Amino acid sequence: MKEELMRKVQLSDKEMPKQWYNIQADLKDLPAYLNPQTLKPVTADELAPIFPPEIIKQEMSQERFIDIPEEVQDIYRTYRPTNLHRALGLERALGTPAKIFYKYEGGNATGSHKLNSAVPQAYYNKIAGIKRLTTETGAGQWGSALSMACNHFGLECNVYMVKVSYNQKPFRRTFMQTFGSNVIASPSNLTEFGRNYLAKHPDSNGNLGIAISEAVEEAVSRSDTNYALGSVLNHVSMHQTIIGLEAQKQFEKIDMYPDVVIACVGGGSNFSGFAFPFVKDKLQGKAKTRIIAAESSACPSLTQGVYAYDYGDVGHMCPITKMYTLGSEFMPSGVHAGGLRYHGMNPIVSKLYHDKVIEAVAYSQNDTLTAGRLFAQAEGIIPAPESTHAIKCAIDEALKCKESGEAKTIAFNLSGNGYFDMYAYDALMKGELGDSSAENIDKNKIVLPKIEGLNK
Ligand SMILES: *Cc1c(COP(=O)(O)O)cnc(C)c1O
């Protein structure tokens, strides 16, 4: 086939990677997770009330490659390997000499990359004898993925869904219930944290940090119950590396290597998954790839936050970790990209940004959804509002190539589809989106833990 007509690169079932890549093996001086009471590094014993042994091991592992269990590979193969698409339609629409590729992670039933971590997390809990999982969900993608995975392995699943999404996205709720999950609007009356919060803020619409506190509280209080997190932590990022490892094999097949690698960032998991295998090459001096994280200007943790030890949740039950953060009390506006409304960031993504291995940009929802609509018309997939941030960045890079005449290879991760997010596109077309950017955040006003000796 003529190279200029190639539309996608496929891998067979047999070619699917059988190990995840753990970037911790290739990075030195990663800050530890700290116990907020003692300020000592968190031990495996302290995490045992909420996570199964294998997940705790992975969270702190120094092993470079970790085997994907057969049972997990078996489910991965129902929707993986995913295709690497050449965005010929988008290239033509832009009139750019750049070659644009995207990895499409929205092709599974749940519509996003999150299933890549939900499956192993449910599996490791199952083999540890756990009967129930609790979790939080914002826009609903993570709750949907964990519901499907729990249903597969015969686990009960309690999902604390941020109240604003619970009311605005009834079909996400129905999706989770279809797979047998119990969906609770957060803040709720089911937990002490939720009751206390509601007493102070009876009209609260909730946010991810509150829902995390509720889900963790329930998991801590019952021995048959664990907690599962859909982003931010290292084991989640590692599970997602199946995306980038596949992409590397696909680029190898066509004898190409991307000059620019892009993904959107909320807590950092799809970015990690797509980019870390390319970061590895860059750290080893094998490539000079530019690697860009695209975030929401409503919640610009990297581009406007501070690099400091902070809490991961509003209730301050979780370990503290050094990351780019806007402070655990930061309340982003209700943008449609619900998955990008998290105050912090995965600690490794934070360190790579701090060390200038990767770059970051922030975009408003008007700009990103406009880019998403252009992408839909050019490529035939309506992207998730979160994913449109990566698309906007890829388009900007492709337009720079148009100016300079360079035929760079640009690759981005299309983390999910937007078929549950039609309100976002409806608002775009009616001109009702509004700009919800957080303007000029004052770094001195970011609320960090008030703990003696920390963040000096
Ligand atoms: C959850 C979600 C995100 C943001 O989460 P990350 O952990 O940063 O990847 C991005 N895109 C989609 C489609 C999501 O569902």
The ligand as a Tripos MOL2 file, in Angstrom:
@<TRIPOS>MOLECULE
LIG
   15    15     1     0     0
SMALL
NO_CHARGES

@<TRIPOS>ATOM
      1 C1        -10.4880    9.7490   33.1390 C.3       1 LIG1
      2 C2        -10.1820   10.1810   31.7790 C.ar      1 LIG1
      3 C3         -9.0990   11.0340   31.5150 C.ar      1 LIG1
      4 C4         -8.2570   11.6610   32.5780 C.3       1 LIG1
      5 O1         -7.6140   10.7800   33.4440 O.3       1 LIG1
      6 P1         -6.0750   10.4350   33.3310 P.3       1 LIG1
      7 O2         -5.8250    9.5660   34.5080 O.co2     1 LIG1
      8 O3         -5.3020   11.7060   33.3860 O.co2     1 LIG1
      9 O4         -5.8710    9.7140   32.0600 O.co2     1 LIG1
     10 C5         -8.8180   11.3350   30.1990 C.ar      1 LIG1
     11 N1         -9.5750   10.8680   29.1880 N.ar      1 LIG1
     12 C6        -10.6230   10.0570   29.4110 C.ar      1 LIG1
     13 C7        -11.4260    9.5780   28.2410 C.3       1 LIG1
     14 C8        -10.9570    9.6780   30.7100 C.ar      1 LIG1
     15 O5        -11.9970    8.8770   30.9130 O.3       1 LIG1
@<TRIPOS>BOND
     1     1     2 1
     2     2     3 ar
     3     2    14 ar
     4     3     4 1
     5     3    10 ar
     6     4     5 1
     7     5     6 1
     8     6     7 2
     9     6     8 1
    10     6     9 1
    11    10    11 ar
    12    11    12 ar
    13    12    13 1
    14    12    14 ar
    15    14    15 1
@<TRIPOS>SUBSTRUCTURE
     1 LIG1         1 GROUP 0 **** ****
